Amino acid sequence: MEQTLKITNVLSDPTRYYIYQYITKRHQEVTVQEVADNFNIHPNVARLHLSKLEDVNMLASATKKTGKGGRPSRLYRLSDDVIQLHFPFRDYMLLSKVAIQTMMSLGEEGKKALYMTGKRFGTEVIEQEISKKQQSGYEMTFDEKVSILKSAATLAGFYPEFEVNGEQSKIYFQIFNCPFKEVAREHSEAVCSMHHEFLVGMFEALFENVELQESQNMADGCDTCSYQALVTN
């Protein structure tokens, strides 16, 4: 609870909150000067905001030589710590570990049920997003479907980037944050397979035929989870 209060106090400042949001979507390290320029504030003020975020482990920083001589530059990035705010405290991380271990203890049937559940939840995320944007029965265009994907993936906490080729049959996308990464450290095969089915469920809720191929995985030490989806509208 003490950490929760510290975090809410730090984020109570609107500028600091938007700086954190900016870094979250940036997908890379930022400097004090970059933050100062983007928010039209003095570098000393930007440094103060960044330090406050680092004090509560929302950010981490490291110095890096610029190669131009002079003082090394300090770079800020998102912390690897999980930020959870609960009133009162609830340990959902422990619950997820219990659930995964229970499913794994059931052997192949347990794994099958886990993957099917992941796919179903992926479908439900898309269906909920569709219901917010348009009436049922409306025939969406390809671009509208991609927009739904982006919105749903962002709400799911993936911090995604999408790229569509000219023929509108291939969708390349990267995930910069895995909401399941803490559990995946102990159960990487099961969690990554469930995550893959979650994504399949999202795509199949929008496209007639989907072939999802993974090219990079954060569990293997990559910076992102990267995919190529071959789809038929």
N, C-alpha and C positions, 0 to 999 in steps of 0.2 A: 504493500500500500504506500510506503514511503517513496518508492521509486515512481509510482504512478503519480503522486502529488508533484514530484520534481518535474516530471515530463509535462504534465498539464500546465504547470507554472511557466515553464520555458516556452511552450507553444501558445500561451495566452497573448503573447505579443504578435500582432498580425503580420508585421514584416518578417519576423523570425519564422513564423509558420509558412509563409509563402517562399521564403528562402529554402526551407526544408523540402517543400513541394517541388521547387525548381531543381534541386539536386537529385531528388527521387526520379524525376523524368529525364535528367541529363544523361544518365547511363555511363558517366565517367567522372573523373576527378575535376574539381573546380578550384580556382585560386581566389584569394581575397579580392583582387582587382576585378576579376570577372563578375563576382557577386556585386561589388560596388557599382560597376558599370551598368549591370542589368537592372538594379533597383535604385539607381540614381542616388546613392548614399556615399558618404565619405569612407575610404578604405578602413579607417580605424573603427567606424561603426559596423562595417561589414565583418571585420575581424572579431568584434565583440559578440555579434550574433552567432557567428560560426563557433566561437569558443563556448558559448552557452549551450549550443547543441551538442558539442563534443563532451561537455561536462556530464551530460546525462546519457552518454553512450549512444546517441542517435547518429553521430558522425564520428569518423576516425580521421586522423591526419598524419602526414609524413612530410619531411622536407625532401626537396629534390633540387639538384644543381641545374642551373639553366644553361650552362655551357658558355655563358657570356661574362663570367666573372661576377664578383659581387656577392651579395647575400643570397643563400639558397631560397627558393620559393617553397612555401608551405602549401600542400595540396590536400583538399578535403574530399572525402567520399562517404557514402553510406556505411554505417557500422554493420558488422555481421551479426550483432546482437538482435534478438527478436524483441520488437517493441509491442507490448501488449498492455492495454488499459482495461481494467476490470473493476467495477464497483458493485458488490464486493469482489474479492479475489476469486478467480475460478481457473483451475489448472487444466485448460483444454489440451495443452501439449501432452500431459500425462494421459489424458483420456485417449488421444489419438494413438499413442504408443501401445496402450492396452488393447485398443481395437485392432491395430495392425498385428500385434503378436497373437491375438486370439484367432484371427483369420488364418495366419500362417500355421498355427498349430493344427488346423483342420486339413492340412495337406493340399492336394490339387483342387479339391472341391472348394476349399477356403479361398485359394488364389482366384479361382474362376469367379466366385461370388464377389470378391473384392474388385476385380476388373470390370465386371458387369455393373456394379454399383457406381464405379468411377465414370463409366460411359453414360449411365443414366443421369448422373448429376451434371455432366457436361451438356447433355441435351436440355436439361431443365434450366441451366443458366441462359442458354440461347432463347428458349421459349419465353422466359420471364422478360428478357430484353426486347423480344419481338412484341410482346403484349404492351410494353410501354410506348412503343413507337407507331404502331399501326393496327388496324383492324384485322381480325382473322380472315383468311381467304384472299387477302391482297397479294397479288403476284409481284414479288420484289425483283428489282433488277440486280445484276451481278454486283454493281457498286454498292447498292443498298445492303446486300448480304455481307460484303466485306466490312462495311461500316458497322453492322451489327456485331460481327466478329471482334472488331477492334474494341468496341464499347464493352462487350461482355468480358473479353480477356483483361481489359483494364480493371473492371470491377472485381474480377477474380484475383487481382493482385499480381498479374504476370508482368506488368510494365512492358508491353509488347511493341514491336515495330513490324510493320507489314510492307511488303512490296509485291506488286502484281505485274506479271509480264504482259506484253502487248496483246497476246492472243486471249487473255483472260481465261486461261486454263490452268495456270500455275500460280500459286500463292506462296511466296517465301516469307517466313516470319521468324522472328527471334524473340525469346523470352529472357528478360534480364533479371527476373526475380521468380524463384520457385516458392510458392507458399508452403510446400511440403518439405523443404530442404532439410530442416532439423530432424524430421523423422526419417528422411531418406538416408541420412548418414549411417543409420543402424540397419536399415532395411532397403538398400538402394534398388535392388532388382524388383522387389514387390512394389515399392512406391513409384518408381519410374515407369513400370508397366501400367500401373493404375493411372498415372498422370497421362500416359500416351492414350489410353482408352478414354480418359476425360476429354482430351482434345479431339479424338475421333468423334465422340458424341456431339461436341460442339459443331464440327464441320458437317456431320451427317444430318443435323437438324436443319441445315440450310441448303445443302447441295445434294443432288440426286446420287452421284457416285463420287467417292473420295478415296484417294490413295495417299496416305500420310507417310512420309519418309523422314527419318531423323538423321541429321548430319553432325550435330554437336550436342554434347550433354554436359551440364555443369557437374554432374556426379563424377565425370571423368577428368575434371580439372579445367574444363573449358570456361570461358567467360560467360557464355550464354547457352541456352538450349535452342538449337536452330533446326528448322523443319522446312520441307518443301511439300506442299499439298497439291496433287493433281486432281482437279475437280471438274465435274460436269454440272452446269447450271440447270 
